[in-house]
């Protein structure tokens, strides 16, 4: 389909410093975000994105730690899928 991401952002491995990525991505107004990372960084990103008004879905690969991510987000896990 020759589609390209609306925006991309990186979070350094083994950190939860998501602010640089969060400043770029929600501005793209995408319907969904794909995350590949550890649960803490992904949860932090989701919380900050929601606080900025992002209402789209988040898709994570299974290495995120499904239960840990769910426990970390609580009710905010709505709209988060894990493969």
N, C-alpha and C positions, 0 to 999 in steps of 0.2 A: 504494500500500500504506500510505500515511500513516505511514511510518517516520521517525524522527528520529535523528540521531547520538546515540550513548551519551555522548559527550563531544567537545569540540573544544578545540583549542589553537592558538596562533599563535606563529610565529617571525618576528621582524622580518627584512625583506628584507636581503640582503647581510650577514647575521650567521650564526654557528653557535651562538648562545645558545639552546639548546633546553630548558634546565633547567625554566623555568616551564611549558612545554607538557608535558614528560615527567612532571611532578609531578601533572598533572591526568588525563592520558589513560590510562596503564596501570591506574590504580585502577578504571577502568570495566569491566575484565575483558572487553573486546570480543574477538571472534574475528578481526577484521581492522582494519587502519588504512589510511586513504587519505592519502597525502602529496602535496602539491604544492609543490615547492621545488627548490632547487639541490642537487646531489649531496652536497656537504660537510655541509650542515645535515641532510639526510635520513640520511646515513650516521651522523652523530653521534647522531641521535635513535634510529636502529635499534640501535646499539651500547649506548646507555644503557638502552633498553627491554629488550633481551635480558639485560643485566646485572641488571636488576630482576626478571627471571623471566618477561617477556612471551614467550609461545610462539606467538602468532598470526601471521598473514600481514600483509605490507605491500604496498600497491598504490600505484604511482607513475605519474604521467603522463610522457609521453616527454620533456618538457623537462628532466627530472632529469639526463639524460646517462647513458644505460644503461651504456656501457663504463666511464665514470669511476666510477659507483656500484659496479659489480661489482669493479673494481680496488681501490677503497677498502675494500670489505667483505670481499673474499676469501671464505673458507668461510662467513662469517656471512651471505652473500647468499642462502642457502637460505631459501625462504619469502618472497622478495621478487619481485614481478612488476612489469613496466613495460609500459604500453600502447603 
